[in-house]
């Protein structure tokens, strides 16, 4: 026996609501809240010393006015921070470090243990 039409309709409505909640969720990478005793990152003015910079990973720039990018250039990595909370975006960068030193800092930033 098949289910009555009202039960099928209720099941379909429930499935559509679940799907719409999934579609509205932001799929981007988000930074955890700042943790007590976090590491303070030294942010410097953007240097533009490289002709090309490749973005390796980035956080969501829709849900927060501050977005971070992990960038590669010349065999080194850096983190670029863009703050769009004011009228003009403010871009800051970390120093350029080898992969083995910058990847842990990127992870700490994402976990809220560095800012």
C-alpha positions in Angstrom: 0.0 0.0 0.0 1.2 3.5 -0.7 1.1 6.4 1.7 -1.9 8.7 1.6 -1.5 11.9 -0.4 -1.4 14.1 2.7 1.5 12.1 4.2 3.4 12.3 0.9 2.8 16.1 0.7 3.9 16.6 4.3 7.1 14.6 3.6 7.8 16.6 0.5 7.3 19.9 2.4 9.7 18.7 5.1 12.3 17.8 2.5 12.0 21.1 0.8 12.4 23.0 4.1 15.5 21.0 4.9 16.9 21.7 1.4 16.2 25.4 1.6 18.0 25.7 4.9 21.0 23.9 3.4 21.0 26.3 0.4 20.9 29.4 2.6 23.8 28.2 4.7 27.1 29.8 3.7 29.5 27.2 2.4 32.6 29.4 2.8 35.4 29.1 5.3 34.8 31.1 8.5 37.2 32.3 11.2 36.5 31.1 14.7 35.9 33.8 17.4 39.0 35.3 18.9 40.3 33.1 21.8 41.7 34.5 25.1 45.4 34.7 25.0 45.6 34.6 21.2 48.8 35.2 19.3 49.0 38.7 18.0 49.9 38.8 14.3 52.0 41.7 13.0 50.0 43.2 10.2 52.0 45.4 7.7 50.9 47.7 4.9 50.4 45.9 1.6 53.8 45.9 -0.2 52.8 44.9 -3.7 56.4 43.6 -4.1 55.3 40.6 -6.2 54.1 40.7 -9.8 51.8 37.7 -9.2 50.2 36.3 -6.0 48.2 33.2 -6.0 45.4 32.8 -3.5 45.7 29.3 -1.9 42.8 29.5 0.5 40.4 32.2 1.7 37.7 32.9 4.2 34.2 34.0 3.5 33.9 37.7 2.6 30.1 37.7 2.6 29.4 37.0 6.3 32.0 39.3 7.8 33.6 42.6 6.8 37.0 41.1 7.5 38.3 38.4 5.1 41.6 36.6 5.1 43.5 35.1 2.1 46.4 32.6 2.3 48.6 33.7 -0.6 51.6 32.1 -2.4 54.3 34.2 -4.1 57.9 33.4 -5.0 57.9 30.1 -3.0 56.7 31.8 0.1 53.3 32.2 1.8 51.7 35.3 3.3 48.3 36.1 4.8 46.4 39.1 3.4 43.7 40.7 5.6 41.0 42.9 3.9 38.8 45.0 6.2 35.7 46.3 4.4 34.1 47.8 7.5 34.9 51.4 6.5 34.3 53.2 3.2 37.6 52.2 1.7 38.9 48.6 2.1 42.0 48.4 4.2 44.5 45.7 3.1 47.2 44.4 5.4 49.7 41.6 5.0 51.9 39.4 7.2 55.5 38.9 6.4 56.3 36.3 3.8 57.4 33.0 5.3 58.2 29.5 4.1 55.3 27.0 3.9 56.4 25.1 7.1 56.1 28.3 9.2 53.0 30.0 7.6 50.7 27.0 7.4 50.5 26.6 11.2 49.9 30.4 11.6 47.0 30.1 9.0 45.5 27.3 11.1 45.8 29.3 14.3 44.1 32.2 12.6 41.2 30.0 11.5 40.9 28.6 15.0 40.8 32.0 16.6 44.1 31.5 18.4 45.8 34.2 16.3 44.7 37.7 15.2 
